Amino acid sequence: MDPPLNERQLRTAKLEVRRHEVAAPEQITASFDVAADADAKPDIALEQTADGRWRVNVSIAGTRAALVERSPIEPVRVPSRKLTSGLARMKPEELAPSIPVDRDDLAIQPRLPKGLRDLRAYRDDRDIRPTTVFSPDGRWVYYDEHYPWRCLVRMTRPSGWSGSGVLIGPRHVLTASHCVDWTPGWLRVDVLYTNGNSLATAYGTLAYYVQKVTAANYSSTNLDDDYAVIVLDQRLGDRFGWFGARTYSDSWDDEILPWRNIGYPQDFSWTGELATYQRDFAMDETDFDSDSGGKALLSDTFDNWPGQSGSPVFGFWSDGPYVVGVTSGESSSDNFIAGGDRLTGLVRRARQENP
């Protein structure tokens, strides 16, 4: 099986990424209560702010003060669905990457903001934990709204920021299973979150998994199935595009190849404010539990730190970027990436049942 395109091939080849029409945006409704000590009917006026938002001005005669009361966020349980025996039938091209037809902004390398270059220089002077980051650190801070770099998402659950993920379908996110809160609670994703801002926000409505992996039960028997696909309440992939998914081949083992990774490691920002990028590392496929489907990809040239969990490991082929693994964890000698047939099977099932 052909490996991903190398740097020279990427510079000369014209990638033919599939295009899709963007669905019409759904109507949204915002509700809030205004409490006042008068019975007069309020006057309501709308004005559009400089950033394109709508401001609602409410005036009530004969009242000393008005108080806007927002409904508290109610905890909800994100339903889950397990991938059982057999893989959903889907044509291979249906797992291909895609980009909105009206956006011709493909970039094979992300942009490094000039203001953040000093951060990398500072980090190179500090001690590096050898079990997860192999000197020299190969990660760079980036911010780029071009495809596919904008498809990175940050995951947040009730207990706080939980990790990274990537758009993998019209309304689907691929992440690590242990990044999902398998107890009652909401799951939020922010597209290209950086320093408190993001391109868009959505919430999970359904989680597909092979195994419910948590920090408490994480082990060599489940790390190869440490991935989940989240179905969102908004079609963010339609707006920004999405990555493809394909199964890793052991013919690519033990060779430095043009693999890429993007995520939100804590050692660059304790609260996951900064996205990072790394490239060119080797992986070795291993099956710790001798089952069929899930495979662990080991690497001692791929840098990993808490917060990167759920981030995609991918390469570029002639029709765009494909994810082959999900960042999972580390040991004293290697970092772990979850891959195998079950990864693509999970994406197939989620997209087939929730297009």
VOBASE-653971 format. One record per residue (C-alpha): x, y negated, z; residue number from 1; residue in one letter. Coordinates in nm, 4 decimals. Example, Ala and Ser with C-alpha at 12.3 -4.5 7.8 and 13.67 -1.06 7.14 Angstrom:
<rs>
1.2300, 0.4500, 0.7800, 1, A $
1.3670, 0.1060, 0.7140, 2, S $
</rs>
This chain:
<rs>
0.0000, 0.0000, 0.0000, 1, M $
0.1392, -0.3385, -0.0967, 2, D $
0.2577, -0.5570, 0.1945, 3, P $
0.1561, -0.9227, 0.2253, 4, P $
0.3101, -1.1715, -0.0149, 5, L $
0.6504, -1.3040, 0.0830, 6, N $
0.7536, -1.6685, 0.0882, 7, E $
0.8817, -1.6701, -0.2681, 8, R $
0.5663, -1.5050, -0.4004, 9, Q $
0.3461, -1.7480, -0.2104, 10, L $
0.5271, -2.0459, -0.3614, 11, R $
0.4743, -1.9237, -0.7174, 12, T $
0.1423, -1.7391, -0.6998, 13, A $
-0.1957, -1.9067, -0.7236, 14, K $
-0.4159, -1.7512, -0.4572, 15, L $
-0.7660, -1.6741, -0.5798, 16, E $
-0.9745, -1.6924, -0.2633, 17, V $
-1.3412, -1.6072, -0.2982, 18, R $
-1.5780, -1.9067, -0.2737, 19, R $
-1.9189, -1.9262, -0.1093, 20, H $
-2.2030, -2.1749, -0.1123, 21, E $
-2.2625, -2.3537, 0.2159, 22, V $
-2.6073, -2.2920, 0.3593, 23, A $
-2.8214, -2.5951, 0.4405, 24, A $
-2.7648, -2.7017, 0.8024, 25, P $
-3.0303, -2.5957, 1.0485, 26, E $
-3.2345, -2.8554, 1.2342, 27, Q $
-3.1190, -2.9218, 1.5880, 28, I $
-3.3184, -3.0552, 1.8825, 29, T $
-3.1776, -3.2397, 2.1832, 30, A $
-3.3994, -3.2710, 2.4918, 31, S $
-3.3585, -3.4739, 2.8091, 32, F $
-3.5860, -3.6186, 3.0797, 33, D $
-3.5981, -3.9841, 3.1854, 34, V $
-3.7210, -4.0493, 3.5399, 35, A $
-3.8589, -4.3980, 3.6227, 36, A $
-4.0758, -4.5562, 3.8959, 37, D $
-4.3267, -4.7121, 3.6521, 38, A $
-4.6025, -4.5719, 3.4317, 39, D $
-4.5392, -4.7964, 3.1311, 40, A $
-4.4830, -4.6182, 2.8014, 41, K $
-4.1167, -4.6471, 2.7037, 42, P $
-3.9911, -4.8159, 2.3891, 43, D $
-3.7496, -4.5957, 2.1970, 44, I $
-3.4949, -4.7191, 1.9433, 45, A $
-3.2283, -4.5341, 1.7479, 46, L $
-2.8922, -4.6625, 1.6321, 47, E $
-2.6065, -4.4865, 1.4588, 48, Q $
-2.2631, -4.5229, 1.6135, 49, T $
-1.9378, -4.5719, 1.4254, 50, A $
-1.8529, -4.2009, 1.4539, 51, D $
-2.1825, -4.0969, 1.2928, 52, G $
-2.3706, -3.9976, 1.6070, 53, R $
-2.7206, -4.1126, 1.6970, 54, W $
-2.7702, -4.3165, 2.0134, 55, R $
-3.1148, -4.3103, 2.1744, 56, V $
-3.2050, -4.6339, 2.3568, 57, N $
-3.4967, -4.6008, 2.6002, 58, V $
-3.6527, -4.9163, 2.7530, 59, S $
-3.9197, -4.8978, 3.0247, 60, I $
-4.0899, -5.2183, 3.1428, 61, A $
-4.1496, -5.2782, 3.5120, 62, G $
-3.8983, -5.0313, 3.6449, 63, T $
-3.5904, -5.0920, 3.8539, 64, R $
-3.3896, -4.7980, 3.7242, 65, A $
-3.4217, -4.5039, 3.4921, 66, A $
-3.2396, -4.1792, 3.5450, 67, L $
-3.1577, -3.9334, 3.2696, 68, V $
-3.2005, -3.5818, 3.3990, 69, E $
-3.0341, -3.3034, 3.2047, 70, R $
-3.1479, -2.9463, 3.2449, 71, S $
-2.8831, -2.7336, 3.4155, 72, P $
-2.7054, -2.4739, 3.2064, 73, I $
-2.8710, -2.1399, 3.2714, 74, E $
-2.6455, -1.8350, 3.2799, 75, P $
-2.7355, -1.5931, 3.0027, 76, V $
-2.6189, -1.2461, 2.9193, 77, R $
-2.4583, -1.2050, 2.5783, 78, V $
-2.5998, -0.8734, 2.4517, 79, P $
-2.3445, -0.6167, 2.3375, 80, S $
-2.3444, -0.3319, 2.0879, 81, R $
-2.0930, -0.0486, 2.0760, 82, K $
-1.9398, 0.0864, 1.7572, 83, L $
-2.0146, 0.4593, 1.7683, 84, T $
-1.9030, 0.7391, 1.5378, 85, S $
-1.8778, 0.6538, 1.1720, 86, G $
-1.8067, 0.3229, 1.0034, 87, L $
-2.0661, 0.1025, 0.8397, 88, A $
-2.0710, 0.1301, 0.4624, 89, R $
-1.9538, -0.1888, 0.2990, 90, M $
-1.7658, -0.2620, -0.0200, 91, K $
-1.3994, -0.3570, 0.0446, 92, P $
-1.4457, -0.6946, -0.1251, 93, E $
-1.7156, -0.7772, 0.1289, 94, E $
-1.4430, -0.7996, 0.3944, 95, L $
-1.2462, -1.0455, 0.1803, 96, A $
-1.1646, -1.3986, 0.3002, 97, P $
-1.3802, -1.6845, 0.1760, 98, S $
-1.3738, -2.0630, 0.1557, 99, I $
-1.6575, -2.3135, 0.0964, 100, P $
-1.7035, -2.3869, -0.2735, 101, V $
-1.6862, -2.7628, -0.2160, 102, D $
-1.3525, -2.7551, -0.0271, 103, R $
-1.0359, -2.7018, -0.2299, 104, D $
-0.7893, -2.7352, 0.0556, 105, D $
-0.5983, -2.4085, 0.0853, 106, L $
-0.2553, -2.4379, 0.2507, 107, A $
-0.0077, -2.1533, 0.2977, 108, I $
0.1780, -2.3342, 0.5788, 109, Q $
0.0255, -2.5396, 0.8617, 110, P $
0.1253, -2.8962, 0.9327, 111, R $
0.3302, -2.9763, 1.2402, 112, L $
0.2258, -3.3149, 1.3839, 113, P $
0.5266, -3.5457, 1.4142, 114, K $
0.4290, -3.6454, 1.7653, 115, G $
0.4583, -3.2843, 1.8797, 116, L $
0.8028, -3.2031, 1.7386, 117, R $
0.9707, -3.3074, 2.0625, 118, D $
0.7645, -3.0505, 2.2511, 119, L $
0.9336, -2.7658, 2.0648, 120, R $
1.2766, -2.9173, 2.1253, 121, A $
1.1997, -2.9420, 2.4975, 122, Y $
1.0825, -2.5810, 2.5174, 123, R $
1.3984, -2.4474, 2.3558, 124, D $
1.5965, -2.5746, 2.6566, 125, D $
1.3927, -2.3845, 2.9165, 126, R $
1.4181, -2.0229, 3.0286, 127, D $
1.2135, -1.7738, 2.8275, 128, I $
1.0500, -1.4670, 2.9789, 129, R $
1.2117, -1.1856, 2.7781, 130, P $
0.9234, -0.9382, 2.8174, 131, T $
0.6855, -1.1483, 2.6084, 132, T $
0.8822, -1.4216, 2.4298, 133, V $
1.1997, -1.3100, 2.2548, 134, F $
1.4648, -1.5805, 2.2249, 135, S $
1.4651, -1.7875, 2.0155, 136, P $
1.0971, -1.8669, 2.0578, 137, D $
0.9379, -1.8478, 1.7125, 138, G $
0.6229, -2.0471, 1.7931, 139, R $
0.5454, -2.4041, 1.6872, 140, W $
0.2639, -2.6374, 1.7871, 141, V $
0.0451, -2.7222, 1.4879, 142, Y $
-0.2677, -2.9129, 1.3916, 143, Y $
-0.4036, -2.8680, 1.0400, 144, D $
-0.7625, -2.8945, 0.9164, 145, E $
-0.6793, -2.7137, 0.5908, 146, H $
-0.7969, -2.3592, 0.5274, 147, Y $
-0.7191, -2.1129, 0.6813, 148, P $
-0.5508, -2.2896, 0.9755, 149, W $
-0.8734, -2.4594, 1.0849, 150, R $
-1.0378, -2.1170, 1.1373, 151, C $
-0.8672, -2.0673, 1.4756, 152, L $
-1.1058, -2.0839, 1.7738, 153, V $
-1.0613, -2.1139, 2.1481, 154, R $
-1.2780, -1.8887, 2.3663, 155, M $
-1.4361, -2.0104, 2.6914, 156, T $
-1.6550, -1.8189, 2.9371, 157, R $
-1.8075, -1.9199, 3.2750, 158, P $
-1.4844, -1.8457, 3.4614, 159, S $
-1.2926, -2.0771, 3.2274, 160, G $
-1.0783, -2.0624, 2.9153, 161, W $
-1.0282, -1.6980, 2.8202, 162, S $
-0.8204, -1.6826, 2.5037, 163, G $
-0.8145, -1.7149, 2.1265, 164, S $
-1.0082, -1.5886, 1.8248, 165, G $
-1.0638, -1.6478, 1.4545, 166, V $
-1.3574, -1.6906, 1.2180, 167, L $
-1.4013, -1.3550, 1.0425, 168, I $
-1.7400, -1.4038, 0.8712, 169, G $
-2.0207, -1.6549, 0.8059, 170, P $
-2.1095, -1.6613, 1.1765, 171, R $
-1.8634, -1.4157, 1.3236, 172, H $
-1.5531, -1.4446, 1.5436, 173, V $
-1.2895, -1.1755, 1.5955, 174, L $
-1.1216, -1.1777, 1.9367, 175, T $
-0.9875, -0.9392, 2.2022, 176, A $
-1.2371, -0.7313, 2.3974, 177, S $
-1.0808, -0.8430, 2.7257, 178, H $
-1.1485, -1.2091, 2.6308, 179, C $
-1.5238, -1.1411, 2.6474, 180, V $
-1.7083, -1.1732, 2.9794, 181, D $
-1.8799, -0.8336, 3.0050, 182, W $
-2.0813, -0.9614, 3.3021, 183, T $
-2.3808, -1.1985, 3.2673, 184, P $
-2.2543, -1.5257, 3.1269, 185, G $
-2.2289, -1.7420, 2.8175, 186, W $
-1.9438, -1.7336, 2.5664, 187, L $
-1.8401, -2.0520, 2.3879, 188, R $
-1.6110, -2.0983, 2.0873, 189, V $
-1.4465, -2.4240, 1.9774, 190, D $
-1.3054, -2.4503, 1.6259, 191, V $
-0.9427, -2.5749, 1.6133, 192, L $
-0.9683, -2.7061, 1.9699, 193, Y $
-0.6905, -2.9577, 2.0408, 194, T $
-0.6502, -3.1910, 2.3392, 195, N $
-1.0181, -3.1835, 2.4364, 196, G $
-1.1625, -3.2131, 2.0850, 197, N $
-1.2760, -2.9564, 1.8300, 198, S $
-1.4196, -2.9499, 1.4793, 199, L $
-1.7330, -2.7681, 1.5974, 200, A $
-1.8752, -2.5686, 1.8888, 201, T $
-2.1015, -2.2640, 1.8977, 202, A $
-2.2131, -1.9953, 2.1439, 203, Y $
-2.2132, -1.6183, 2.1203, 204, G $
-2.5439, -1.4356, 2.0821, 205, T $
-2.4174, -1.0771, 2.0438, 206, L $
-2.0865, -0.8976, 2.1026, 207, A $
-1.9747, -0.5873, 1.9119, 208, Y $
-1.7070, -0.3698, 2.0724, 209, Y $
-1.5394, -0.0297, 2.0670, 210, V $
-1.4459, -0.0343, 2.4355, 211, Q $
-1.5279, -0.2901, 2.7045, 212, K $
-1.1728, -0.3792, 2.7979, 213, V $
-1.1093, -0.5981, 3.1033, 214, T $
-0.8066, -0.7144, 3.2995, 215, A $
-0.8944, -0.4515, 3.5610, 216, A $
-0.9130, -0.1482, 3.3297, 217, N $
-0.6537, -0.2501, 3.0678, 218, Y $
-0.4211, 0.0418, 2.9919, 219, S $
-0.2472, 0.2367, 2.7160, 220, S $
-0.5681, 0.4367, 2.6642, 221, T $
-0.7762, 0.1362, 2.5563, 222, N $
-0.5402, -0.1366, 2.4344, 223, L $
-0.5590, -0.0006, 2.0772, 224, D $
-0.9347, -0.0741, 2.0801, 225, D $
-0.8973, -0.4158, 2.2428, 226, D $
-1.1057, -0.6170, 1.9964, 227, Y $
-1.4591, -0.7511, 1.9702, 228, A $
-1.6650, -0.9346, 1.7096, 229, V $
-1.8912, -1.2126, 1.8364, 230, I $
-2.2026, -1.3176, 1.6448, 231, V $
-2.2566, -1.6943, 1.6824, 232, L $
-2.5673, -1.9084, 1.7049, 233, D $
-2.4324, -2.1276, 1.4224, 234, Q $
-2.2872, -2.0451, 1.0805, 235, R $
-1.9439, -2.1946, 1.1417, 236, L $
-1.7777, -1.9669, 0.8868, 237, G $
-2.0027, -2.1113, 0.6176, 238, D $
-1.8682, -2.4574, 0.7018, 239, R $
-1.4992, -2.3846, 0.7496, 240, F $
-1.4359, -2.0548, 0.5722, 241, G $
-1.3221, -1.7263, 0.7228, 242, W $
-1.0421, -1.4706, 0.7180, 243, F $
-1.0620, -1.1273, 0.5591, 244, G $
-0.9942, -0.8031, 0.7476, 245, A $
-0.7987, -0.4975, 0.6378, 246, R $
-0.6454, -0.1900, 0.7976, 247, T $
-0.2739, -0.1960, 0.8800, 248, Y $
-0.0618, 0.0619, 0.6931, 249, S $
0.2218, 0.2466, 0.8667, 250, D $
0.4220, 0.2030, 0.5449, 251, S $
0.4814, -0.1521, 0.6705, 252, W $
0.6422, -0.0341, 0.9977, 253, D $
0.9739, -0.1612, 1.1324, 254, D $
1.0340, -0.4250, 0.8673, 255, E $
1.0347, -0.8012, 0.9100, 256, I $
0.7429, -0.9067, 0.6921, 257, L $
0.5683, -1.2416, 0.6392, 258, P $
0.3126, -1.1842, 0.9146, 259, W $
0.1531, -1.4910, 1.0746, 260, R $
-0.0116, -1.5611, 1.4087, 261, N $
-0.2039, -1.8603, 1.5455, 262, I $
-0.3332, -1.8954, 1.9017, 263, G $
-0.3460, -2.0865, 2.2311, 264, Y $
-0.0622, -1.9736, 2.4629, 265, P $
-0.0596, -2.1051, 2.8191, 266, Q $
0.3112, -2.1788, 2.8235, 267, D $
0.2589, -2.4658, 2.5774, 268, F $
-0.0429, -2.5988, 2.7689, 269, S $
-0.1839, -2.4570, 3.0919, 270, W $
-0.5397, -2.5283, 2.9780, 271, T $
-0.5095, -2.4196, 2.6157, 272, G $
-0.5031, -2.7659, 2.4632, 273, E $
-0.2510, -2.6890, 2.1879, 274, L $
-0.2591, -2.4426, 1.8985, 275, A $
0.0623, -2.2652, 1.7997, 276, T $
0.1873, -2.0879, 1.4875, 277, Y $
0.4555, -1.8242, 1.4327, 278, Q $
0.5706, -1.6212, 1.1338, 279, R $
0.7961, -1.3378, 1.0141, 280, D $
0.8088, -1.0453, 1.2564, 281, F $
0.7994, -0.6642, 1.2481, 282, A $
0.5417, -0.4202, 1.3868, 283, M $
0.5347, -0.0458, 1.4486, 284, D $
0.2049, 0.1471, 1.4526, 285, E $
0.1529, 0.3802, 1.7512, 286, T $
-0.1403, 0.5858, 1.8792, 287, D $
-0.1091, 0.6100, 2.2581, 288, F $
-0.4244, 0.8160, 2.3143, 289, D $
-0.4118, 1.0308, 1.9967, 290, S $
-0.7658, 0.9437, 1.8934, 291, D $
-0.8793, 0.8466, 1.5464, 292, S $
-0.9459, 0.4868, 1.4535, 293, G $
-0.7822, 0.2434, 1.6938, 294, G $
-0.4062, 0.1930, 1.6669, 295, K $
-0.1590, -0.0093, 1.8708, 296, A $
0.0940, -0.2197, 1.6818, 297, L $
0.4123, -0.2717, 1.8857, 298, L $
0.6558, -0.5559, 1.8272, 299, S $
0.9726, -0.6853, 1.9897, 300, D $
1.0005, -0.9741, 1.7425, 301, T $
0.6502, -1.1172, 1.7932, 302, F $
0.6180, -1.3745, 2.0734, 303, D $
0.3174, -1.3463, 2.3042, 304, N $
0.2008, -1.5267, 2.6175, 305, W $
-0.1290, -1.5260, 2.8125, 306, P $
-0.3859, -1.7311, 2.6222, 307, G $
-0.2787, -1.5850, 2.2882, 308, Q $
-0.4958, -1.2811, 2.3585, 309, S $
-0.7522, -1.2432, 2.0817, 310, G $
-0.5454, -1.4382, 1.8301, 311, S $
-0.5166, -1.2969, 1.4772, 312, P $
-0.2101, -1.1332, 1.3252, 313, V $
-0.2448, -1.1757, 0.9502, 314, F $
-0.0761, -1.1974, 0.6126, 315, G $
-0.1525, -1.3525, 0.2745, 316, F $
-0.2433, -1.1386, -0.0253, 317, W $
-0.3332, -1.2603, -0.3737, 318, S $
-0.6923, -1.3273, -0.2676, 319, D $
-0.6176, -1.4969, 0.0638, 320, G $
-0.5416, -1.4282, 0.4333, 321, P $
-0.6335, -1.0943, 0.5925, 322, Y $
-0.6239, -1.0054, 0.9632, 323, V $
-0.4614, -0.6683, 1.0396, 324, V $
-0.4504, -0.6939, 1.4191, 325, G $
-0.5611, -0.8771, 1.7323, 326, V $
-0.3124, -0.9884, 1.9993, 327, T $
-0.3712, -0.7783, 2.3094, 328, S $
-0.0957, -0.7637, 2.5754, 329, G $
0.2642, -0.6830, 2.6623, 330, E $
0.4952, -0.4426, 2.8450, 331, S $
0.8536, -0.4690, 2.9660, 332, S $
0.9874, -0.4121, 2.6141, 333, S $
0.7137, -0.4763, 2.3555, 334, D $
0.4124, -0.6917, 2.2818, 335, N $
0.0897, -0.5172, 2.1826, 336, F $
-0.1454, -0.5877, 1.8926, 337, I $
-0.4693, -0.3903, 1.8479, 338, A $
-0.5458, -0.2662, 1.4962, 339, G $
-0.6501, 0.0390, 1.2965, 340, G $
-0.9635, 0.1533, 1.1144, 341, D $
-1.1917, 0.0602, 1.4004, 342, R $
-1.1051, -0.3060, 1.3651, 343, L $
-1.2317, -0.3218, 1.0078, 344, T $
-1.5221, -0.0941, 1.0996, 345, G $
-1.6264, -0.3315, 1.3758, 346, L $
-1.6162, -0.6317, 1.1431, 347, V $
-1.8179, -0.4381, 0.8842, 348, R $
-2.0856, -0.3394, 1.1348, 349, R $
-2.1238, -0.6888, 1.2823, 350, A $
-2.1457, -0.8560, 0.9422, 351, R $
-2.3745, -0.5906, 0.7964, 352, Q $
-2.6268, -0.6036, 1.0799, 353, E $
-2.6037, -0.9806, 1.1307, 354, N $
-2.5210, -1.1364, 0.7913, 355, P $
</rs>
